[in-house]
Amino acid sequence: MATPFYESDAAVEQYLLFHYGTPEQICPLLPEARVACGFPVRCVSESLRHVGLQRHRRALDLGCAVGRSSFELGRHFDEVTGIDFSERFVTAARQMQRERVATVCAPREGSATDELRLELPADLRTERVHFERGDACALPDDLGTFDLVLMANLIDRLPDPAKCLARLPGLITSGGGLIITSPYTWLEEYTPREKWLVDDAEGTLGALKKNLGATFELRQVVDLPFLIREHRRKFQWSVAEVSVWRRK
C-alpha cells in the first residue's frame, strides 16, 4: 500500500518549509509573490482581531500540521493544544518545539535540491504549546473547552466535515471564537462526494452558515492567499477563504 501523502517524507519537508521558511526560501525568484508566504502566521494575526475575545486562556489548533500556527497562538493564549491526524506532522512539530531548528531539502530542478535551515523565531513561547495526534471527526470527550478553535485548511480534508462541525459548540466557550480557513478543494480522495459541504447557491460558506448558524455568529469573511513550494519554479498558489465566527 502506498504511503498516504501526509505521512510521507515529501509532505513533511514541504510543510516544514511552508510553515517555517522565510519568504526568500519559499519563493527565491519572484519577490512579488512573497506576499502569499507566511500563511500560518497570517491565519492568526489577520483573523484573531475580528473575533473580539474577552478571554485568552485556551486555544485549539485543529489540523495543526507541523505546528507554526500553534506557536503563533501561543503569543496570545496561556495554553495551546495542536492536534493533527498525521503522526509524521505531529512528530515534526514536537521536534521543532524541542530544537527550534530544522533542515529540509527543497526540490530545485530535477533531482537537485536546496538544503535550507529553518528556525523558529526566538520570541515564540514553545512551553505554552502541546501537540498530540488525533482525529478531528472523533475528538476525545475530555478535551475541555477553548476560547478559540482554529481550523486552517482542514475542512476539505475530512471524511465527515459536518460531524466535526457538530462537535464545535461543545468545545468553544460562550463568547469564544472559531476561525475556519480553506480553499475548498473538495476531492473524493479525502471526502466522499455526498459529504462535501457545498451549498448550490453560496458554496461552502453557505453550507457553513447552515451548520453553524444556530450557535455561532459570522463576524468576518476575508480572502487570504498562500504559496506552497513544489520546486524553485513551481508552486501551489491558492486563496483560502477565512471565516471568523463567535460563539453565541
N, C-alpha and C positions, 0 to 999 in steps of 0.2 A: 504494500500500500504506500502511495506517495505521502510524504510529509506534508501536513496542512501548511499553507503559506505562512501563517502567523506563528508557527513553531520552527520555521526554517532559519538557517544562518543568514540568508539574504534579507529576510524580513527584519531580523534583529538589528543588523548593521544599517539597513535603510532607515529604520525608525529611530535608532540612536542618532543618526545624522539629522533626521527631520526634527527631533526634539531638542538636541543639544548643539548642533552645528551653528557656526556663525553664518551670516548671510553670504560671506565670501567663500566659505567652504561648501555651502549648499549650491550656490549659483556663481561659479567663478568667472563666467564670461559676459554676463549681461546685467550690469548694475541696476537697470531699470526694473528688472523682475524681482529684485530683492525685497520689494515691499510686501511680498507674499511669504517671506520667510518668518520664522519665529511664531508659527501658528499656536502651539500650546501655550505660549506666554500671552499672546493676544486674546486667546479664548477667555483667559481670566481677567486681564487688565481692561479689556474693552467691553466686557459683559457685566462684571460684578457691580459696577457703578449704577447700572439700571435697575438692580433688584431692590435697593433701599433697605438693606438688612439692619435690624436692631441688635442682633446677637451675632457673634463671630466665634462661637465655641468649637463646633464640629462641622467638618465638610467631608463629603464623599465624592471621590473621583471614580466614577463607574465607567469601566473601559479605559483604564489609565494608561494602557500600553507600556512604554518604558519610563514613564513617571514624571516628565517635566512639568506638566500641569499640576500634578500633586504637590511638587515642591513650590510652585508659584502660589498655590492656595495656602501653603504654609506661611506666606508673608502676611496673611490676613486672618488665619484661623489658628486657634490653640492646638487643635488636633485634626489631622487629615488621614483618612483611610483611602488608599488606592487599591482598586480591585480590577483584575483583568482575567480573562479566560485562558490566555496563553501563559503557560508555565515559563516559557523562554523569556517572554516580556517581563514577567514579574522578577525572574532571576536577574535580568539586566538592570531593572530599576533598583533592586536591592544592592547590586554591585556598585552602581553609580552613587547610591546613598553612602556606602562604606568608603569608597575610594575617591569619589568626586571627580574621577577622570576615566576616560575610556578611549581606546584606539580602534578605529574602524578602517577597513579598506573599501573605499568608494570606487565603483567602476568608472574608468576614464574613457578608454576606447578599446574595443576588442577584449583581450584578456588583461590589458594593463589596468592598474588601479592607482588611486591616490591614497596613501596612508595618512589619515587625519586624526589628530589628537583633539578630543572633545573634553571640555571642562565645565563643571557645574559652577555657576557664579558664587563667589565667596560669601555673598550676603544671604544666601538661601539657608533656611533653618531646617536641616535634614532631620533633626531629632523630633520634630513635630509630626513626621510622616510615618505611616505604617503601610506596608504593601502585603497583599495576600491574593492568592488565586481564588477565583470564584466565578459563578455563573450568574449573569445579570438577570436571567429568567428564573433562577431558583436561588435567591439570596437567603442566607440563614435568618432565622427568626430573632436571633439575639444581637443583631447589629446595632440596635438602639435607634435613636432619631438624630437628624442632622439639621443644621441651619442652612446648609446649601448642598445640593447634589449637582454635579457637572457630568453630563453625558456627551462627550466630544467624539463625533464621528463614529457613533456606536449603533444608533437606532436601525440603520440599514444593514447591519451585520448580525442581527439577532434572528434566531429561528422563530421566535414568537414575540415581536416587539410590543404588542398590545398587553401581553402578560407582564412584561417588565414595567410598562407604564402603570398598570393597575396596582403595582406594589408601592409606587411612589408616595401616595398620600399617607401611608403608614410610616414612611421613612423621614418625612420632612416636617419640621415643626410648624405650627401656625405662624404665619408671617415669614417663613423661610423661603428660600429661593431655589429655582430649578433652571439650569442652563442646558439647552439641547442644541448641539451643532451637528450639521450633516450636509453633504452634497446630494443626499438622497439617491445614491447609486444602488438601486434595488436590483439584486441578482438572485436567481433561483439557487445558485451555488451556496448561498448563505440563508436565504429566507424563502420558504415555499410561496409561490405566487399568491395563493389565497390568504397569506398572512401579511402581504405588503400593505403598509399604511399609506394609501394614496387615494384621496378624495377626487372624484372626476372633475369637480369644478375648481377646487382650491389646492389640489396637490397634497403633499404630505403635511403641510402646515394646517390645512383644513381638517385632516384626519387627527392631527394632534389636538386641535381645538375640541373636536368631538370627544376624544378620550380623556382630556384633562380639564375641560371647561367647568365641570361641576365642582372641582376643588382647587383649581388654580386660575389666577388672573394673568392674562398675557400682558406683559409690560412693554416689551420692545422686540422688534424684529430687524436684524441688520444682516448684510452680506459680508462675509469675511473670506478673502482668497487665501489659498495655501499652495505651497510648492513642495513636491517631493522629488528628490533627485533620483533618476534611474541611471544616467551616466552624465558625463560632463556637458553633453549637448542635448540631452533628452530628459524631460521632466513630466511629472503629472501636475498639471495646473488645474485646480478645482476651486469652486466657490461654494463654501459652506453657508447655509442659511442658519443664522443664530437666533433662536427664540428664547427670550428671557421671561420666566414665569414667577409668580409669587403665590405661595400657599395661602388660601383664604382662612 
